[in-house]
Amino acid sequence: MDFESLETCIRSSMHGVGSILLKELVNADGGDYRGRTICCEQGHAYEFMGYREKEVRTVLGRISVKRAYYYNAESMRGVCPKDKALDIEGTSFSPGMRRIMGRAGASSSFADAEDAIKEMAGVGVNAKEIERVCHTLGEAAEVFSQTKDAHTKLAAGETSRDRIPYMYICMDGTGVPVVKKEVVNRVGKNELGQAKTREAKLGCVFTQHRVDAQGYAVRDEGSSSYVGGIEAAEVFGNRLYAEAQRRRIQDAEKVCVIGDGAPWIWNIADEYFYGAIQIVDLYHAREHYGNIAKSIFGDNKESLDRWLNARKQELDAGLVAEVIKGIKQVTPRSGDKRKLCEKEMGYFEKNEQRMRYGDFRKQGLFVGSGVIEAGCRSVIGQRLKQSGMHWTMSGANSIIALRCCMASNRWEDFWEYRAAA
C-alpha cells in the first residue's frame, strides 16, 4: 500500500473503533430512564412506554442510541428526554457532525461541501442534507446574533475596560440572485423590467486606535464584526445598532458612519447613530464626477485627465463647492448630458458635509468604505452569487447569518451558546 492508502485505511479503522466506543459511552445510562412518569414545562404528565432506538450519524460513523420514550395521551405527543440532552432532537446528525456540515455548507456550494466532507472527514452526507442542516443552524445563528447574554463576547483581544478612540459603522448593499417567487411584482433593471435579485444589506463594526507613519488610519486587527440579511432598512438598522451596542458603542470617543450615497444608509445613520460623524466613501464620490468626465470629454484623453485631476485635488481637500463649480463649467445647455450633470451636482450638494475629507484626514479618520465593500464580496458574494445560484430569502438569510458569524470570529461562541441553551 502507498502512504495515502495506508493513512486512509487506518483512519477508516479508527472511525470504526471510535464509533463502537462512542456508542458504549452514549448508551452507558441504559437509555436515560427517568421514572414511570415525567412532567413537561406545561405540567403535563408523560408516561414511560419503553425504549426506542435511533440511528445517529456522527463524525465517527453511524451509531444506535437507546432512549427512554414517554407519551402523553391527552396531547397525543411523545418525547425522548435523552434527545434534548444529546442535542439530537429532530435530527439524525450529532452536534459534531452538524458543526462540520454547517461550516462546509456555509463556505462553499452544498455539492462542493458534500465532496469536501467525504474527502477530509471520511464521512458521507449528501448535498440536500447539508442544505437542511445549514438552514436550521442559520436560524439558530440569527437568534444567537441578537442574544444579549454572557455568550455575546467582545472582539478578539478586547476587554470591557479597553478605551475605544474610534468606532466605525459601515453599511452597503449587494444584489443576491433569488428564485422567481421572491421577485414577483418587483421592478428590475433588465430590458423586461423584471427584478432577478434582492438586496442583501451588510453592516460592519470595527475600531481604530492609531494611524500609520503617513497619518493614515489603521484598522484594529481582528476588530471587524458583521451583520446582514435580506430585509427592510428599518429591520437592518435595528440589527446593526444592536451589534454596535454589543461592541460598546457607548464607550467610543468618536463614532463614524461610512457609506455610499444610498438614502437608506443615511436614514439609518440619523435614526440609530445620531451625532456620529457621517462620511461618504471617497472612492465612490470620485465615480460621480468620473461619470461626467466620460460623458463630456469622451475620447479626448488629455482634456479628460486634466479635468479629472483638478476635481480629484478639490475633492480630496474637501472643497466640494469647487467640484460643483467645475461641473457647472462643463454642463451643456440642454440634453441628456445636462441632466446627468445636474443629477451629479445634486449628489455633491446633498452630501457636502459628508465630504469634508481634508478635515477627516487631519483627525486621522478613514474616508473609504473598503472594509464593507470587501465584506460584501467575501461574506456574501463568494458564497451566494456563484454562477447558477438562485436562493429563497430564508435560505439566503440562513447562509448570511452563518457567514457573518464566522467572519466575526464568533463561530466558537455560537457553539458554546448552543451547548448552554
Secondary structure, 3 states (H helix, E strand, C coil): CCHHHHHHHHHHHHHHHHHHHHHHHHCCCCCCCCCCEEECCCCCEEEEEEEEEEEEEECCEEEEEEEEEEEECCCCEEECHHHHHHCCCCCCECHHHHHHHHHHHHHCCHHHHHHHHHHHHCCCCCHHHHHHHHHHHHHHHHHHHCCCCCCCCCCCCCCCCCCEEEEEEEEEEEEEEECHHHHCCCECCCCCCECCEEEEEEEEEEEEEEECCCCCEEECCCCCEEEEECCCHHHHHHHHHHHHHHCCHHHEEEEEEEECCCHHHHHHHHHHCCCCEEEECHHHHHHHHHHHHHHHHCCCHHHHHHHHHHHHHHHHCCCHHHHHHHHHHHCCCCCHHHHHHHHHHHHHHHCHHHHCHHHHHHCCCCCCCHHHHHHHHHHHHHHHCCCCCCECHHHHHHHHHHHHHHHCCCHHHHHHHHHHC
